[in-house]
Amino acid sequence: MLHIDWKKMRVRAGSFAAAGALALAAGTAALVPTGPVAAQTRTLPDFTDLVEQVGPSVVNIRTLEKAPADADAGSNPDADMQEFFRRFFGVPLPGAPRQSPPRPNRSQPEEEQPRGVASGFILTTDGYIMTNAHVVDGADEVMVTLTDKREFKAKIIGADKRSDIAVVKIDATGLPAVKIGDVGKLKVGEWVMAIGSPFGLENTVTAGIVSAKQRDTGDYLPFIQTDVAINPGNSGGPLINMRGEVVGINSQIYSRSGGFMGISFAIPVDEAIRVSDQLRATGRVSRGRIGVQIDEVTKDVAESIGLGKPVGALVRGVESGSPADKAGVQPGDVITRFDGKAIDKATDLPRLVGNTKPGTRSLLTVFRRGASKDLAITIAEIEPDKTVKTTARNEKPKAASAAQSLGLSVSDLSAEQKKELKLKGGVKVDAVTDAAQRAGLREGDVIMAVANTPVSNVREFDAAVTKADKSKPVNVLFRRGDWAQYALIRQAR
């Protein structure tokens, strides 16, 4: 007969459980990384010290505009709701068009009306404050409120719309200025924090990480992209790293609804400081220019002209008498370096040139017909774009036989046309069909090169087309109006 001592079994079971627990603990300990791997363990950051450190340096900015006392009288039925959104949120009614301030009637008294609410931060202890240019644009009065509730009327020192940077000044001393960080050390994935006044709610703190650097949104400057919650009213506020240093100025959001969607953009603080220094010194920003119109270099164009990689800025046009014209830059050139700095994409060039002081002698490296060439150039000061004059050409076409394989009919340029276009040669496109039409060429275009070979007349054009490799698309450099560009045409076999 089998006899079981349940009391001893319970003890033994308990012993086994204890032993198992010890073994599990030992196994777990063996799995815990030690040394350098353990040092990579991360915990969620605590922003309380940063808020106490930087918070007093962040200000609330209210802008006012003057309007007649009865400016709203007889206005449309949505005016009251529009004004409610303006007063409470500091932004226009969603979906409503921006309304221009009514013109004051000299017979009516003027009163100041709220225009918007935004943010800024103290640059210097003697009252210089940085914010966005769009915050103060069109404002008749700017009011700055500090965290200690003191309120000051600010003077606009200067604003630069290209970079969206503005500097205002209040009459105060001993203010808590921010510390400026090194954007070059900022890393993607790094924690950052924003302080501002979203929807007019002062001293609001939000946090996130750096999503990307050097984000090109088509504006003059490359942006820092983050997932920090930014909303209307945050404009002009600082983006702060974990050392309590300002690394950017919150400027834009990507949104389909008008609210935050997880993508926000900040102006790099090094660019902002460069602009603010000029605004404080002269009230305006002086930028360099060389007088070219540029475009991106596509992969197909890069391969067809022998550049290899799609890098640099493709010169589509050169302004007559400009620094680029005097330096010998030609339409169709690809600018690959400026003062030794590589041009990875077309938007790099205007930023580098713009940050160069006018009058500076610089060096351009261009890729032209299979070879690189250095050109000395003297930077001019940027000025408004000039209107391009369009000229008519009425010469009768003189067809070229080889052009038919490309879907083209071309003719020589007359001496008068060359003089008008400031060209030494080229052929005029008289008709476009098939492959050339699909490539985007039009009647009236002027072809200047075929397969990297310059053409000054129909005979040279025929020779270049005949010589071109029919198994590959033919790159054609052509001019339309005052601008040049490339097209890739696949010949008919």
C-alpha positions as semicolon CSV with decimal commas, in nm:
position;residue;x (nm);y (nm);z (nm)
1;M;0,000;0,000;0,000
2;L;0,140;0,339;-0,107
3;H;0,154;0,590;0,174
4;I;0,198;0,959;0,094
5;D;0,300;1,206;0,359
6;W;0,120;1,519;0,228
7;K;0,281;1,737;0,494
8;K;0,632;1,652;0,373
9;M;0,521;1,688;0,012
10;R;0,399;2,040;0,084
11;V;0,735;2,124;0,240
12;R;0,921;1,969;-0,049
13;A;0,697;2,147;-0,299
14;G;0,770;2,471;-0,123
15;S;1,138;2,392;-0,138
16;F;1,116;2,319;-0,509
17;A;0,930;2,649;-0,566
18;A;1,190;2,839;-0,368
19;A;1,469;2,668;-0,558
20;G;1,296;2,747;-0,886
21;A;1,259;3,108;-0,789
22;L;1,628;3,125;-0,699
23;A;1,721;2,961;-1,028
24;L;1,496;3,202;-1,220
25;A;1,647;3,497;-1,037
26;A;1,994;3,365;-1,113
27;G;1,901;3,317;-1,478
28;T;1,753;3,664;-1,497
29;A;2,065;3,809;-1,340
30;A;2,270;3,627;-1,599
31;L;2,063;3,789;-1,874
32;V;2,099;4,144;-1,739
33;P;2,356;4,323;-1,961
34;T;2,662;4,451;-1,786
35;G;2,939;4,689;-1,884
36;P;2,892;4,921;-2,185
37;V;2,557;4,768;-2,287
38;A;2,406;4,840;-1,945
39;A;2,519;5,200;-1,975
40;Q;2,279;5,244;-2,272
41;T;1,971;5,195;-2,055
42;R;1,748;5,504;-2,086
43;T;1,479;5,648;-1,865
44;L;1,216;5,906;-1,956
45;P;1,350;6,257;-1,906
46;D;1,238;6,493;-1,631
47;F;1,183;6,844;-1,768
48;T;1,108;7,018;-1,437
49;D;1,457;7,165;-1,395
50;L;1,459;7,287;-1,754
51;V;1,124;7,460;-1,711
52;E;1,250;7,640;-1,400
53;Q;1,571;7,733;-1,577
54;V;1,436;7,852;-1,915
55;G;1,075;7,939;-1,834
56;P;1,147;8,295;-1,710
57;S;1,320;8,374;-2,040
58;V;1,009;8,298;-2,249
59;V;0,763;8,582;-2,311
60;N;0,408;8,619;-2,434
61;I;0,361;8,854;-2,729
62;R;0,034;9,026;-2,816
63;T;-0,001;9,233;-3,131
64;L;-0,255;9,508;-3,181
65;E;-0,384;9,695;-3,483
66;K;-0,567;10,025;-3,511
67;A;-0,916;10,040;-3,653
68;P;-1,211;10,283;-3,643
69;A;-1,427;10,248;-3,331
70;D;-1,727;10,141;-3,540
71;A;-1,528;9,941;-3,797
72;D;-1,744;9,633;-3,736
73;A;-2,070;9,820;-3,778
74;G;-2,267;9,682;-4,068
75;S;-2,017;9,401;-4,123
76;N;-2,104;9,052;-4,236
77;P;-2,283;8,816;-3,993
78;D;-1,966;8,613;-3,931
79;A;-1,773;8,914;-3,798
80;D;-1,856;8,852;-3,432
81;M;-1,750;8,487;-3,451
82;Q;-1,433;8,588;-3,638
83;E;-1,347;8,836;-3,365
84;F;-1,414;8,573;-3,096
85;F;-1,157;8,341;-3,253
86;R;-0,912;8,627;-3,289
87;R;-0,945;8,735;-2,926
88;F;-0,948;8,392;-2,762
89;F;-0,718;8,189;-2,986
90;G;-0,509;8,457;-3,153
91;V;-0,586;8,310;-3,496
92;P;-0,852;8,363;-3,766
93;L;-1,166;8,152;-3,774
94;P;-1,074;7,813;-3,931
95;G;-1,153;7,821;-4,299
96;A;-1,211;8,195;-4,304
97;P;-0,997;8,412;-4,531
98;R;-0,755;8,651;-4,370
99;Q;-0,918;8,992;-4,364
100;S;-0,723;9,309;-4,415
101;P;-0,760;9,566;-4,138
102;P;-1,020;9,827;-4,230
103;R;-0,889;10,164;-4,332
104;P;-0,939;10,422;-4,060
105;N;-1,183;10,700;-4,130
106;R;-1,031;11,033;-4,032
107;S;-1,366;11,146;-3,893
108;Q;-1,381;10,850;-3,652
109;P;-1,164;10,785;-3,345
110;E;-0,929;10,488;-3,369
111;E;-0,908;10,208;-3,118
112;E;-0,660;9,925;-3,083
113;Q;-0,796;9,578;-3,144
114;P;-0,633;9,244;-3,064
115;R;-0,460;9,099;-3,367
116;G;-0,285;8,785;-3,243
117;V;-0,102;8,606;-2,963
118;A;0,240;8,449;-2,999
119;S;0,563;8,374;-2,814
120;G;0,922;8,493;-2,799
121;F;1,232;8,466;-2,583
122;I;1,480;8,705;-2,426
123;L;1,807;8,729;-2,619
124;T;1,990;8,979;-2,397
125;T;1,956;9,106;-2,042
126;D;1,888;9,459;-2,170
127;G;1,561;9,370;-2,342
128;Y;1,622;9,235;-2,694
129;I;1,365;8,965;-2,774
130;M;1,347;8,724;-3,068
131;T;1,026;8,605;-3,231
132;N;0,891;8,524;-3,580
133;A;0,859;8,790;-3,849
134;H;0,505;8,679;-3,928
135;V;0,410;8,752;-3,566
136;V;0,483;9,126;-3,590
137;D;0,409;9,172;-3,961
138;G;0,144;9,443;-4,000
139;A;0,114;9,508;-3,625
140;D;0,065;9,867;-3,509
141;E;0,167;9,782;-3,154
142;V;0,350;9,492;-2,988
143;M;0,299;9,413;-2,620
144;V;0,535;9,180;-2,431
145;T;0,438;9,010;-2,104
146;L;0,703;8,847;-1,885
147;T;0,645;8,547;-1,660
148;D;0,642;8,781;-1,357
149;K;0,337;8,951;-1,518
150;R;0,518;9,274;-1,604
151;E;0,398;9,411;-1,936
152;F;0,596;9,629;-2,179
153;K;0,530;9,803;-2,507
154;A;0,794;9,676;-2,749
155;K;0,968;9,848;-3,037
156;I;1,018;9,647;-3,357
157;I;1,392;9,660;-3,432
158;G;1,366;9,468;-3,758
159;A;1,200;9,174;-3,931
160;D;1,320;8,946;-4,209
161;K;1,045;8,764;-4,398
162;R;1,282;8,530;-4,584
163;S;1,399;8,366;-4,261
164;D;1,085;8,455;-4,059
165;I;1,296;8,615;-3,785
166;A;1,213;8,938;-3,600
167;V;1,375;9,125;-3,312
168;V;1,183;9,355;-3,076
169;K;1,312;9,561;-2,784
170;I;1,158;9,642;-2,447
171;D;1,283;9,904;-2,201
172;A;1,406;9,680;-1,920
173;T;1,733;9,555;-1,769
174;G;1,849;9,257;-1,567
175;L;1,631;9,019;-1,765
176;P;1,695;8,641;-1,772
177;A;1,845;8,577;-2,116
178;V;1,849;8,232;-2,277
179;K;2,159;8,024;-2,346
180;I;2,225;7,953;-2,714
181;G;2,303;7,592;-2,806
182;D;2,509;7,432;-3,081
183;V;2,278;7,307;-3,356
184;G;2,565;7,106;-3,503
185;K;2,560;6,881;-3,197
186;L;2,184;6,825;-3,213
187;K;2,100;6,463;-3,299
188;V;1,794;6,301;-3,450
189;G;1,607;6,122;-3,171
190;E;1,726;6,367;-2,905
191;W;1,469;6,496;-2,654
192;V;1,367;6,860;-2,692
193;M;1,115;7,086;-2,522
194;A;0,909;7,388;-2,627
195;I;0,764;7,667;-2,413
196;G;0,508;7,909;-2,553
197;S;0,151;8,037;-2,559
198;P;-0,055;7,801;-2,776
199;F;-0,404;7,945;-2,826
200;G;-0,306;8,222;-2,584
201;L;-0,243;7,981;-2,295
202;E;0,076;8,129;-2,148
203;N;0,377;7,930;-2,022
204;T;0,268;7,603;-2,180
205;V;0,535;7,331;-2,192
206;T;0,539;7,050;-2,450
207;A;0,810;6,797;-2,532
208;G;0,914;6,543;-2,794
209;I;1,212;6,437;-3,000
210;V;1,402;6,567;-3,300
211;S;1,246;6,389;-3,599
212;A;1,487;6,515;-3,866
213;K;1,747;6,783;-3,934
214;Q;1,806;6,994;-4,244
215;R;1,445;6,941;-4,351
216;D;1,387;7,128;-4,675
217;T;1,035;7,270;-4,695
218;G;1,100;7,506;-4,982
219;D;1,174;7,801;-4,758
220;Y;1,499;7,992;-4,739
221;L;1,631;7,797;-4,438
222;P;1,657;7,424;-4,359
223;F;1,434;7,335;-4,064
224;I;1,460;7,116;-3,757
225;Q;1,163;6,877;-3,765
226;T;1,022;6,759;-3,432
227;D;0,714;6,589;-3,294
228;V;0,681;6,848;-3,017
229;A;0,320;6,969;-2,992
230;I;0,315;7,313;-3,157
231;N;-0,005;7,508;-3,217
232;P;-0,104;7,865;-3,312
233;G;0,044;8,090;-3,045
234;N;0,365;7,885;-3,013
235;S;0,516;8,082;-3,301
236;G;0,839;8,250;-3,199
237;G;0,891;8,040;-2,889
238;P;1,214;7,851;-2,820
239;L;1,299;7,487;-2,889
240;I;1,521;7,375;-2,601
241;N;1,761;7,081;-2,563
242;M;1,818;6,883;-2,243
243;R;2,101;7,117;-2,142
244;G;1,861;7,408;-2,123
245;E;1,996;7,569;-2,442
246;V;1,788;7,714;-2,726
247;V;1,851;7,521;-3,048
248;G;1,561;7,649;-3,258
249;I;1,265;7,883;-3,294
250;N;0,927;7,720;-3,340
251;S;0,788;7,851;-3,666
252;Q;0,561;7,617;-3,862
253;I;0,349;7,305;-3,842
254;Y;0,235;7,058;-4,103
255;S;-0,140;7,024;-4,071
256;R;-0,445;6,926;-4,270
257;S;-0,682;7,040;-3,999
258;G;-0,518;7,360;-3,872
259;G;-0,410;7,185;-3,550
260;F;-0,105;6,985;-3,446
261;M;-0,055;6,657;-3,633
262;G;0,281;6,539;-3,501
263;I;0,502;6,735;-3,740
264;S;0,641;7,075;-3,647
265;F;0,934;7,280;-3,773
266;A;1,182;7,506;-3,598
267;I;1,433;7,751;-3,745
268;P;1,789;7,650;-3,645
269;V;1,911;7,898;-3,386
270;D;2,249;7,953;-3,551
271;E;2,075;8,083;-3,863
272;A;1,842;8,292;-3,647
273;I;2,128;8,450;-3,453
274;R;2,305;8,541;-3,776
275;V;1,990;8,721;-3,892
276;S;1,920;8,884;-3,554
277;D;2,273;9,025;-3,535
278;Q;2,216;9,208;-3,864
279;L;1,871;9,326;-3,758
280;R;2,010;9,469;-3,434
281;A;2,298;9,637;-3,617
282;T;2,119;9,785;-3,919
283;G;1,749;9,695;-3,896
284;R;1,772;9,488;-4,216
285;V;1,940;9,176;-4,352
286;S;2,191;9,193;-4,637
287;R;2,221;8,875;-4,844
288;G;2,438;8,770;-5,132
289;R;2,324;8,681;-5,482
290;I;2,490;8,564;-5,803
291;G;2,206;8,599;-6,056
292;V;2,112;8,247;-6,165
293;Q;1,791;8,050;-6,182
294;I;1,847;7,693;-6,068
295;D;1,672;7,358;-6,060
296;E;1,732;7,013;-5,913
297;V;1,952;6,767;-6,101
298;T;1,753;6,450;-6,168
299;K;1,906;6,104;-6,174
300;D;1,845;6,070;-6,549
301;V;2,006;6,406;-6,627
302;A;2,306;6,331;-6,402
303;E;2,369;6,001;-6,580
304;S;2,320;6,144;-6,927
305;I;2,567;6,432;-6,883
306;G;2,827;6,216;-6,708
307;L;2,786;6,366;-6,361
308;G;2,712;6,024;-6,212
309;K;2,511;6,124;-5,903
310;P;2,214;6,365;-5,894
311;V;2,392;6,637;-5,696
312;G;2,444;7,010;-5,742
313;A;2,227;7,289;-5,879
314;L;2,136;7,291;-6,248
315;V;2,166;7,641;-6,396
316;R;1,856;7,711;-6,603
317;G;1,929;8,074;-6,669
318;V;2,191;8,344;-6,608
319;E;2,087;8,703;-6,556
320;S;2,259;8,940;-6,797
321;G;2,527;9,149;-6,626
322;S;2,500;8,950;-6,302
323;P;2,801;8,816;-6,106
324;A;2,740;8,471;-6,258
325;D;2,733;8,617;-6,608
326;K;3,059;8,804;-6,549
327;A;3,218;8,491;-6,401
328;G;3,135;8,287;-6,711
329;V;2,854;8,066;-6,573
330;Q;2,644;7,926;-6,858
331;P;2,292;7,778;-6,877
332;G;2,324;7,401;-6,847
333;D;2,613;7,418;-6,601
334;V;2,574;7,223;-6,279
335;I;2,713;7,409;-5,978
336;T;2,864;7,140;-5,753
337;R;3,059;7,346;-5,496
338;F;3,055;7,696;-5,351
339;D;3,366;7,816;-5,168
340;G;3,469;7,453;-5,125
341;K;3,133;7,347;-4,975
342;A;2,953;7,069;-5,160
343;I;2,611;7,143;-5,312
344;D;2,416;6,823;-5,248
345;K;2,082;6,964;-5,363
346;A;1,978;7,280;-5,544
347;T;1,840;7,451;-5,232
348;D;2,185;7,441;-5,070
349;L;2,317;7,704;-5,314
350;P;2,089;8,001;-5,230
351;R;2,145;7,942;-4,859
352;L;2,524;7,941;-4,894
353;V;2,527;8,240;-5,130
354;G;2,270;8,426;-4,921
355;N;2,483;8,391;-4,608
356;T;2,785;8,536;-4,789
357;K;2,854;8,906;-4,744
358;P;2,804;9,108;-5,064
359;G;3,137;9,207;-5,217
360;T;3,306;8,882;-5,112
361;R;3,514;8,709;-5,380
362;S;3,417;8,343;-5,387
363;L;3,483;8,032;-5,593
364;L;3,223;7,835;-5,788
365;T;3,288;7,482;-5,915
366;V;3,074;7,395;-6,216
367;F;3,033;7,072;-6,411
368;R;3,022;7,149;-6,783
369;R;3,024;6,898;-7,069
370;G;3,188;6,619;-6,874
371;A;3,446;6,818;-6,677
372;S;3,463;7,034;-6,364
373;K;3,575;7,395;-6,382
374;D;3,646;7,657;-6,112
375;L;3,513;8,010;-6,165
376;A;3,594;8,315;-5,952
377;I;3,285;8,521;-5,869
378;T;3,216;8,840;-5,673
379;I;2,896;8,821;-5,467
380;A;2,639;9,098;-5,519
381;E;2,358;9,204;-5,285
382;I;2,018;9,046;-5,333
383;E;1,755;9,257;-5,506
384;P;1,397;9,211;-5,629
385;D;1,355;8,981;-5,928
386;K;1,341;9,155;-6,263
387;T;1,065;9,103;-6,517
388;V;1,183;8,903;-6,815
389;K;1,095;9,045;-7,155
390;T;0,961;8,794;-7,407
391;T;1,065;8,834;-7,769
392;A;0,893;8,705;-8,080
393;R;1,068;8,509;-8,353
394;N;0,910;8,486;-8,698
395;E;1,180;8,331;-8,916
396;K;1,067;8,056;-9,152
397;P;1,181;7,709;-9,055
398;K;1,461;7,530;-9,230
399;A;1,415;7,163;-9,139
400;A;1,698;6,935;-9,031
401;S;1,683;6,572;-9,137
402;A;1,847;6,416;-8,830
403;A;1,605;6,606;-8,606
404;Q;1,318;6,388;-8,731
405;S;1,448;6,089;-8,533
406;L;1,395;6,297;-8,217
407;G;1,054;6,423;-8,324
408;L;1,183;6,772;-8,398
409;S;1,194;7,023;-8,679
410;V;1,462;7,288;-8,625
411;S;1,617;7,584;-8,804
412;D;1,911;7,822;-8,770
413;L;1,882;8,133;-8,556
414;S;1,908;8,464;-8,739
415;A;2,166;8,721;-8,635
416;E;1,886;8,935;-8,492
417;Q;1,751;8,645;-8,284
418;K;2,097;8,566;-8,148
419;K;2,136;8,928;-8,047
420;E;1,795;8,937;-7,876
421;L;1,863;8,613;-7,688
422;K;2,230;8,699;-7,618
423;L;2,336;8,367;-7,768
424;K;2,630;8,282;-7,992
425;G;2,453;7,986;-8,146
426;G;2,183;7,725;-8,120
427;V;1,889;7,602;-8,328
428;K;1,526;7,705;-8,299
429;V;1,255;7,441;-8,255
430;D;0,990;7,493;-8,520
431;A;0,777;7,183;-8,463
432;V;0,755;6,910;-8,198
433;T;0,610;6,557;-8,225
434;D;0,649;6,207;-8,078
435;A;0,954;6,160;-7,852
436;A;1,043;6,531;-7,823
437;Q;0,686;6,617;-7,735
438;R;0,680;6,350;-7,465
439;A;1,007;6,490;-7,329
440;G;0,844;6,832;-7,284
441;L;0,996;7,037;-7,568
442;R;0,784;7,307;-7,730
443;E;0,782;7,514;-8,046
444;G;0,999;7,821;-7,992
445;D;1,253;7,652;-7,765
446;V;1,619;7,702;-7,857
447;I;1,843;7,393;-7,842
448;M;2,199;7,478;-7,738
449;A;2,356;7,134;-7,692
450;V;2,288;6,771;-7,782
451;A;2,450;6,482;-7,592
452;N;2,689;6,725;-7,418
453;T;2,796;6,869;-7,756
454;P;2,733;7,243;-7,815
455;V;2,547;7,319;-8,139
456;S;2,554;7,660;-8,306
457;N;2,364;7,575;-8,626
458;V;2,160;7,304;-8,797
459;R;2,467;7,134;-8,947
460;E;2,627;7,088;-8,603
461;F;2,291;6,979;-8,464
462;D;2,261;6,706;-8,731
463;A;2,614;6,585;-8,661
464;A;2,555;6,568;-8,283
465;V;2,227;6,376;-8,324
466;T;2,383;6,132;-8,569
467;K;2,676;6,071;-8,337
468;A;2,459;6,017;-8,028
469;D;2,415;5,663;-7,891
470;K;2,072;5,549;-8,012
471;S;2,045;5,287;-7,738
472;K;2,029;5,558;-7,471
473;P;1,813;5,867;-7,419
474;V;1,974;6,178;-7,569
475;N;2,017;6,472;-7,332
476;V;1,920;6,801;-7,492
477;L;2,004;7,136;-7,334
478;F;1,748;7,392;-7,444
479;R;1,642;7,742;-7,357
480;R;1,284;7,857;-7,306
481;G;1,248;8,231;-7,266
482;D;1,544;8,333;-7,054
483;W;1,581;7,997;-6,874
484;A;1,766;7,682;-6,973
485;Q;1,694;7,319;-6,882
486;Y;1,763;6,962;-6,987
487;A;1,530;6,714;-7,156
488;L;1,592;6,345;-7,224
489;I;1,469;6,224;-7,562
490;R;1,468;5,861;-7,670
491;Q;1,534;5,836;-8,044
492;A;1,315;5,640;-8,282
493;R;1,506;5,339;-8,423
